[in-house]
Amino acid sequence: MSVAKLGGIANYFPSSVIKGMLTSIGILIIAKQIPHAVGYDRNEKGDLTELLPFGDEDWHELLLPLQHIDVGVFIICIISIVIMLVWDSPFIKKRIKFIPGALVAVIVSIALNEIFKSTNSGLIVGPDHLVQIKAAESASEFFSFLHAAGF
């Protein structure tokens, strides 16, 4: 748009429309993360693709993940949110500018789960909630992971 000198076309879209669209996208992102925040990563009907009810479904479907709370995942979620909120405070932000709060939350979350594992706690986050990354055993296997984009 900049090269074609069409940046002024944005002036024809009211700012309230842009704000409304961005707000609705934010609400959808938050709604789709609620099941993962409580440790509910699957749906009996199939993939958890839509959280909002359509058709014959009732609004109680939104509350289904709250019936399957994994306490360890929920504790780590709450601690991570608190870390990111505190890290964004002016007191910490002006002292430690170069370390993002999300990175600190990830490191603390990993440490918490390792503590849960070492103490044989019932709060261990199971492998079904963790990201599994396949490790290459040789250079040729590593390069087999890389694929060219299929335009």
Beta strands, then each sheet from edge to edge (+ up, - down):
end
